[in-house]
Amino acid sequence: MDNSKKAKRRKFLKDTFAAATGLPFLSFSPKSHLEAPELKTPYIHRHLAPLIKFSVIGLNHGHIYGQTEAMLRSGGELMGVYAKENDLLEGFTKRYPNAKIARSEAEVLEDPSIQLVLSAGIPIDRGPLGVRVMQHDKDYMVDKPGIVTLDQLAEARKVQAETKRIFSIMYSERLENRATIKASELVKTGAIGQVIQTIGLGPHRISLNSRPQWFFDKKYFGGIICDIGSHQCDQFLHFTGSTSAEVVASQTGNVHYPQYPQFEDFGDVVFKGNKGTGYVRVDWFTPDGLASWGDGRLTILGTEGYIEIRKNVDIGGRDGGNHLFLVTNKDTFHIDCKDVELPYGGQLVNDILNRTETAMSQSHCFLATELALRAQKEAKPLIIE
């Protein structure tokens, strides 16, 4: 690394640490206990005049609330909602009383004032809905997994190329996690050198009594790697900068829930990309004693350091989530990222208005999905006796 790049990196680290802590930049060893104090000023959403109008179709996963909030805080105006389930509609309209309840999907798709449709329907329905949305000259933002079969992916790619509409999958473990956004900034400035590998861990709590029947049949959700593993595929591509990749090995299994034979509770994958490698492990074994639905972690290994993110909880004792740990050749420190802004919603609005790709390139969106689908399809069965 030349001197100008080193100077730029040192300045960025100083600015990052000062912004996170309100203190001058101080080097310290792993044994020291310097922590970022609580910031007195809370994160403030910027309420903008409406820039686009959007509606919602499909409420089968709670992620729809995060998707909706991302649009509302970024200049979107929520116009309407359609869902087949009255109980889900009741909950959504209680939170967003200004949303008009549509009588049918067609009522939303045929409304010329709507520019964007959001969905968190049953996963098997999400890809085909996206095709219909694009064919009605609208853009689409969907919860992961946005597509659950390779045939659905081929159709979505074909229609997106024909219509030039946006098919965006909200990979929320990156796009809606403040520590992961901060990690993107650090990696971009060369804080850890060239990225070699990502290790993504996505454990989840199963919460059996609250799950609908479709949750236990992979025909509807695509399998564990297709579903929650898609987050990790997105992060592997993003942080390594890979534009092509292959599945080296993958496995899935149901080792603990024989009463649900079409369910998978464990999966892992090794990826090889043109600019780095990745390992992914996902499971449904978060213990009830953890104060979070899952101890999601991401480690980014570079040639001159590494970053570890504790997304939801730090079992080491720090409160809350969004914890980032940065280790370089000279420094080790912790950054509390709870006040980092989330750019995805605003970038997507910009893309809708200007027909750009600032939130996520279409090729990246589809490649992350393709990797998850191929890893799922090629997975060897895991049997633990």
Beta strands, then each sheet from edge to edge (+ up, - down):
strand 1: 52-57
strand 2: 76-82
strand 3: 100-101
strand 4: 116-119
strand 5: 139-143
strand 6: 167-170
strand 7: 195-203
strand 8: 245-253
strand 9: 266-273
strand 10: 276-283
strand 11: 297-302
strand 12: 305-310
strand 13: 323-328
strand 14: 332-336
strand 15: 380-381
sheet 1: 3+ 2+ 1+ 4+ 5+ 6+
sheet 2: 14+ 13- 12+ 11- 7+ 10+ 9- 8+ 15+
end
